[in-house]
Amino acid sequence: MRRHRWIFACLAMLAALSLASCGGHENPKNLITQDKEEERVVNLFSPMEKIDPNAENVARTASDLTVAMAEEALDITMVYRTYTAEDYQDRTYDDICLDRARNNMDDLYLLNSDTIMALGEEGKLMDLSGLDSAKNLREIIRTANTVNGKLVAIPQEVVAYGLFVNVDLFNRYGLALPETPEEFLECCRVFQENGIETPIGANRWWLETFVFAQAYADLYNGGNTEAEIAALNSGEARYSDYMRPGFVFLQTLIDRGYIDAETAAVSEAIEAEGPDFLAGKTPIVMAYWGAANTETAYGKTDFEMQVIGFPSSRGQMPVMPMTGLAVGAEAEHREDAARVLDIMISDEALQVYSETNRVISPSKNVNVDCVPALQPLNARIEEGVYVLGSNAGMNVEQWGNTCLIVRELLGGASVDECMAAFDALQDAALGRP
């Protein structure tokens, strides 16, 4: 259950990019009465709260705008069924999604990668590859959300993580922005020797981004992705062999004091490291794309900020986890739900969504100007250089499991013990004793 608790927390952070905040109760006004059988409805389960189904478009979130387009085009009403921690107490969002999808309680779901994997394996999600709009998707979307050859989920945005760096501090000490792990360590050494005791502001959620950048730089950018993933899924290759360099790197950062492991282990994202970064005391933090767009995070600084990829053997590497919208394969209104989703992920709708939230679109045809700070990260992504932090085609869930094992490292576990944890996960996925 620890992994599920983490995944919901991270989903809430990602949802802040595109969805209204979690919380509140289902609005009775949004329920469809049973005597209106002639009215076509689609039930959506997600963490977002829809206050008023008849609200003017200007008051809707980016996602709501695309829903409104589908409602108008198809003469369908979207019924929002939302998760709230208060209603479900100790049951996480992922737990509830699994239950509801397995029992065909809704039509359309916003899912995390491990839930996409589980439900896809069970045949509970519709194959979306036949949607007209699916042909416009970036290859990264197909790779991350394909289970047993079926495209089972599609997001409305691509979430990218990067290093947020204080360029002024780098310039002060004559440092170029790092490309490789070795260059990154040298930058940290120089900062520390010049009185910046802890150069990296870290939290308990996102240090796995360093691991992914080093673990999968070659897998996703070496031209042999499918074969390497097949070897992992068969057990011919070991996840621990991929992960080890990243964990050794993190241990080095801890041993040299570049990361405060004790503080990171108990710190929430942005809340802990954010104030020192904004005050110019900490030169490096890690965060998601949208944090550069909002003044509540890092969207307004008193220094020059750039967002770059994580250090890897192939240079600065963006790390991209996925969530996705999926249709229940046996849902009551599955055909209408698929039509709704087809409109929500059309180029027209995604242009509206992406311009509203200033995010990376899953469509290869939709490009939105990003803020100057994000241009270095965006350039790499547009070049097709990135690693996935989640991939439904891998038989071991990546993002949540890696986060939890990194937290074991922060708590004092050795690199070998962390690798044994990956081996145990892989063996369990393969049905090995």
C-alpha positions in Angstrom: 0.0 0.0 0.0 2.9 2.4 0.4 3.4 2.5 -3.3 -0.3 3.3 -3.8 -0.1 6.1 -1.3 2.8 7.6 -3.1 1.2 7.3 -6.5 -1.9 9.2 -5.4 0.3 12.0 -3.9 2.3 12.3 -7.1 -0.9 12.2 -9.2 -2.2 15.1 -7.2 0.9 17.0 -8.1 0.6 16.2 -11.8 -3.1 16.9 -11.7 -2.3 20.5 -10.6 -1.0 21.0 -14.1 -4.2 20.3 -15.8 -7.1 19.6 -13.4 -8.8 21.4 -10.7 -7.6 20.5 -7.2 -8.8 17.3 -5.5 -11.4 17.6 -2.8 -15.0 18.3 -2.3 -18.0 16.0 -2.8 -19.9 15.0 -5.8 -22.4 17.7 -6.7 -25.9 16.4 -6.7 -26.7 18.8 -9.5 -24.4 16.8 -11.7 -26.2 13.5 -11.3 -28.5 12.3 -14.1 -31.9 11.2 -13.0 -33.0 7.8 -14.1 -36.1 9.0 -15.9 -34.1 10.8 -18.6 -33.3 7.7 -20.5 -33.2 9.6 -23.8 -30.3 11.7 -22.6 -26.9 10.4 -23.6 -24.4 10.4 -20.8 -20.7 9.5 -20.2 -19.5 8.9 -16.7 -15.9 10.2 -15.9 -14.1 9.1 -12.8 -11.1 11.3 -11.9 -9.6 13.3 -9.1 -10.9 16.6 -10.4 -13.9 18.5 -9.0 -16.5 19.9 -11.4 -18.5 22.4 -9.4 -21.3 23.2 -11.9 -21.9 21.3 -15.1 -23.6 24.3 -16.6 -20.7 26.8 -15.8 -19.6 29.2 -18.5 -16.6 28.0 -20.4 -14.5 30.9 -19.1 -14.8 29.4 -15.6 -13.7 25.9 -16.7 -10.3 24.3 -16.5 -8.4 23.4 -19.6 -9.7 19.8 -19.4 -13.3 21.1 -18.9 -12.9 23.2 -22.1 -12.3 20.0 -24.1 -15.1 18.2 -22.4 -17.4 21.1 -23.4 -16.3 20.6 -27.0 -17.3 17.0 -26.9 -20.6 17.6 -25.2 -21.6 20.1 -27.8 -20.5 18.1 -30.8 -22.1 14.8 -29.6 -25.0 16.2 -27.6 -23.8 14.2 -24.7 -23.6 15.1 -21.0 -20.4 14.3 -19.1 -21.1 13.2 -15.5 -18.2 13.8 -13.2 -17.6 11.3 -10.4 -14.7 12.4 -8.3 -12.4 10.8 -5.8 -12.0 12.5 -2.4 -9.7 11.3 0.4 -12.5 12.3 2.8 -15.0 10.0 1.2 -12.6 7.0 0.7 -10.5 7.4 3.9 -7.5 5.1 3.6 -8.4 3.8 0.2 -6.2 5.5 -2.4 -7.2 6.8 -5.8 -5.6 3.9 -7.5 -7.4 1.4 -5.3 -10.7 3.0 -6.1 -10.0 3.2 -9.9 -9.2 -0.5 -9.9 -12.4 -1.4 -8.1 -14.6 0.8 -10.2 -13.1 -0.3 -13.6 -13.3 -4.0 -12.7 -16.9 -3.6 -11.8 -17.8 -1.3 -14.9 -19.0 1.5 -12.6 -17.9 4.3 -15.0 -17.1 4.8 -18.6 -14.0 7.0 -18.8 -11.2 7.1 -16.2 -8.1 9.1 -15.5 -5.5 6.6 -14.6 -1.9 6.3 -13.3 0.6 4.2 -15.2 0.5 1.2 -12.8 -3.3 1.1 -12.9 -3.2 1.4 -16.7 -0.8 -1.6 -16.7 -3.0 -3.7 -14.4 -6.3 -3.0 -16.1 -4.8 -3.4 -19.5 -3.4 -6.8 -18.6 -6.8 -7.8 -17.4 -8.5 -6.7 -20.6 -10.6 -4.1 -18.8 -9.6 -1.2 -21.0 -10.7 -0.5 -24.6 -8.2 -0.5 -27.4 -8.1 3.2 -28.5 -5.8 2.7 -31.5 -8.7 2.9 -33.8 -9.7 6.5 -32.8 -9.3 9.0 -35.6 -7.3 11.3 -33.3 -5.0 8.5 -32.2 -3.1 8.7 -35.5 -1.8 12.1 -34.5 -0.2 11.0 -31.2 3.5 11.3 -30.5 5.3 7.9 -30.5 6.1 8.4 -26.8 2.4 8.2 -26.0 2.0 4.9 -27.8 5.2 3.5 -26.2 4.1 4.4 -22.6 0.5 3.4 -22.9 0.5 0.2 -24.9 -0.3 -3.1 -23.1 -0.2 -6.4 -25.0 -0.2 -4.5 -28.3 -3.2 -2.4 -27.4 -3.2 1.4 -26.9 -5.3 1.5 -23.7 -4.8 5.1 -22.5 -4.1 8.6 -23.9 -3.2 11.7 -21.8 -4.1 15.3 -22.6 -0.6 16.4 -21.8 2.9 15.1 -21.6 4.4 15.8 -18.2 8.2 16.4 -18.2 10.6 16.7 -15.3 13.8 18.6 -15.3 16.4 20.3 -13.2 15.6 23.9 -12.3 18.8 25.8 -12.1 19.8 29.3 -10.9 21.9 30.4 -13.9 23.2 33.5 -12.1 24.9 31.2 -9.5 26.4 29.0 -12.2 27.7 32.1 -14.0 29.1 33.6 -10.7 31.4 30.6 -10.3 32.2 30.1 -14.0 30.3 26.9 -14.4 28.6 25.6 -17.6 25.3 23.9 -17.1 26.1 20.2 -16.7 25.5 17.5 -19.3 26.9 14.4 -17.7 27.0 12.9 -14.2 30.7 13.8 -13.9 30.1 17.4 -14.9 27.2 17.6 -12.4 29.4 16.3 -9.6 32.0 18.9 -10.5 29.5 21.7 -10.3 28.3 20.5 -6.9 32.0 20.4 -5.7 32.6 24.0 -6.8 29.4 25.2 -5.2 30.2 23.5 -1.9 33.8 24.9 -1.9 32.3 28.4 -2.3 30.2 28.1 0.7 27.0 26.6 -0.6 26.8 23.7 1.8 24.0 21.7 0.1 23.9 22.5 -3.6 20.8 20.3 -4.4 17.4 21.0 -2.9 15.7 17.6 -2.8 12.4 16.1 -1.5 11.1 12.6 -0.9 9.2 12.3 -4.2 11.4 13.2 -7.2 15.0 12.0 -6.7 14.1 9.0 -8.9 14.4 11.4 -11.9 18.2 11.2 -11.6 18.0 7.4 -11.6 15.8 7.2 -14.7 17.9 9.6 -16.7 21.0 7.4 -16.2 19.2 4.0 -16.2 17.3 4.4 -19.5 19.2 6.9 -21.5 20.4 4.2 -23.9 17.3 2.1 -23.7 15.0 4.9 -25.0 17.6 6.6 -27.3 19.8 3.8 -28.6 17.5 2.5 -31.3 16.8 -0.8 -29.6 13.9 0.1 -27.2 11.5 -2.8 -28.0 14.1 -5.5 -27.8 15.5 -4.2 -24.5 12.1 -4.0 -22.9 11.3 -7.5 -24.2 14.5 -8.7 -22.5 13.4 -7.1 -19.2 9.9 -8.5 -19.4 11.3 -12.0 -20.1 13.8 -11.9 -17.3 16.8 -12.2 -19.7 17.9 -8.7 -18.5 17.6 -7.3 -15.0 16.1 -4.0 -14.0 18.7 -3.8 -11.2 21.5 -3.7 -13.8 19.9 -0.7 -15.4 19.2 1.0 -12.1 22.5 0.5 -10.4 24.4 3.5 -12.0 21.7 5.9 -10.9 21.6 4.6 -7.4 25.4 4.7 -7.1 25.2 8.3 -8.3 22.6 9.2 -5.7 24.7 7.6 -3.0 27.7 9.7 -4.1 25.6 12.8 -3.9 24.6 11.8 -0.3 28.1 10.8 0.8 29.5 14.1 -0.4 26.8 16.1 1.3 25.5 17.5 -2.0 22.0 16.2 -0.9 20.8 16.3 2.7 19.3 12.8 2.8 17.7 13.2 6.2 15.9 16.4 5.2 14.9 15.0 1.8 13.5 11.9 3.3 10.8 13.9 5.2 10.3 16.8 2.8 7.3 17.5 0.6 7.9 18.6 -3.0 8.6 22.3 -3.5 7.5 23.2 0.0 10.8 22.3 1.6 13.4 23.2 -1.1 11.5 26.0 -2.8 12.1 28.9 -0.4 15.9 28.5 -0.5 15.9 28.1 -4.2 13.8 31.3 -4.7 16.1 33.1 -2.2 19.1 32.3 -4.3 20.7 30.0 -1.6 20.2 26.7 -3.4 21.4 26.5 -7.1 19.6 23.3 -8.1 16.2 21.7 -7.6 14.0 19.3 -9.6 10.4 19.8 -10.6 7.8 19.2 -13.3 7.2 21.4 -16.4 4.2 23.2 -15.0 6.2 24.5 -11.9 7.9 27.0 -14.3 4.5 28.3 -15.4 3.0 29.3 -12.0 4.0 31.9 -9.5 3.0 29.5 -6.7 6.1 27.5 -7.6 9.0 28.7 -9.7 7.3 30.8 -12.3 8.6 34.1 -11.0 12.2 34.4 -9.8 14.5 37.3 -9.1 17.3 35.5 -11.1 17.7 33.9 -14.4 16.3 30.3 -14.2 16.6 27.6 -16.8 15.1 24.1 -16.8 17.4 21.5 -18.2 17.5 17.7 -18.4 19.1 15.4 -15.8 22.7 14.4 -16.3 23.2 11.3 -18.4 25.7 9.6 -20.7 23.7 11.2 -23.6 23.6 14.7 -22.1 20.8 16.5 -20.5 17.9 14.1 -20.3 14.2 15.0 -19.7 12.3 12.4 -17.7 8.6 11.9 -18.5 6.0 9.9 -16.5 2.5 9.3 -17.8 -1.1 9.4 -16.8 -3.9 8.7 -19.3 -7.6 8.7 -20.0 -9.0 5.2 -20.6 -12.3 3.8 -21.6 -13.7 0.7 -19.8 -13.8 -2.2 -22.3 -17.2 -3.4 -20.8 -18.5 0.0 -19.7 -22.2 0.7 -20.2 -21.5 3.7 -22.4 -18.2 2.7 -23.9 -18.9 3.7 -27.5 -20.0 7.2 -26.5 -17.1 7.4 -24.1 -14.7 6.6 -27.0 -16.3 9.3 -29.1 -15.9 11.8 -26.3 -12.3 10.9 -25.9 -11.7 11.1 -29.6 -12.8 14.7 -29.5 -10.9 15.5 -26.3 -7.7 14.4 -27.9 -8.3 15.9 -31.3 -5.8 18.4 -32.5 -8.4 21.1 -32.2 -9.1 20.3 -28.5 -5.5 19.7 -27.6 -4.6 23.1 -29.1 -7.0 24.7 -26.7 -5.8 22.5 -23.8 -2.2 23.1 -24.4 -2.5 26.9 -24.9 -4.6 27.2 -21.8 -2.1 25.3 -19.6 1.1 25.9 -21.6 2.1 22.3 -21.6 3.5 19.7 -24.1 0.8 18.2 -26.2 0.5 14.4 -26.8 -0.2 15.3 -30.5 2.7 15.6 -32.8 0.8 18.4 -34.6 0.2 20.7 -31.7 3.0 22.9 -30.5 2.7 25.7 -28.0 5.3 28.4 -27.2 6.8 27.7 -23.7 8.2 30.3 -21.3 11.9 31.0 -21.9 13.0 29.1 -18.9 11.6 25.9 -20.3 13.2 26.2 -23.8 16.3 24.0 -23.0 14.1 21.1 -21.8 11.6 21.6 -24.6 14.3 21.6 -27.2 15.5 18.1 -26.1 12.0 16.8 -26.1 11.3 18.1 -29.6 14.5 16.4 -30.7 13.0 13.2 -29.5 15.5 12.8 -26.6 14.0 11.7 -23.3 13.4 8.8 -21.1 10.1 7.5 -19.8 9.6 7.4 -16.0 6.6 5.2 -16.5 5.8 2.6 -19.2 2.8 0.3 -19.2 4.7 -2.0 -21.5 7.1 -2.9 -18.7 6.1 -5.7 -16.4 7.4 -3.9 -13.3 5.8 -0.5 -12.5 8.6 2.1 -12.7 7.8 5.5 -11.2 6.2 4.6 -7.9 8.4 1.6 -7.2 11.6 3.5 -7.9 10.5 6.4 -5.7 10.0 4.0 -2.8 13.3 2.3 -3.3 15.1 5.7 -3.5 13.5 6.5 -0.2 15.0 3.3 1.3 18.4 4.7 0.1 17.7 8.0 1.8 16.9 6.0 5.0 20.3 4.3 5.0 19.8 1.2 2.8 22.8 0.2 0.7 22.8 0.3 -3.1 23.0 -3.6 -3.1 19.9 -3.8 -0.8 18.1 -1.4 -3.2 19.1 -3.6 -6.2 17.8 -6.6 -4.4 14.5 -4.9 -4.0 14.3 -4.4 -7.8 15.2 -8.1 -8.3 12.4 -9.1 -6.0 9.9 -7.0 -7.9 11.0 -8.5 -11.2 10.9 -12.0 -9.9 7.4 -11.4 -8.6 6.3 -10.1 -12.0 7.8 -13.2 -13.6 6.2 -15.6 -11.1 9.5 -16.7 -9.8 9.9 -17.9 -6.2 
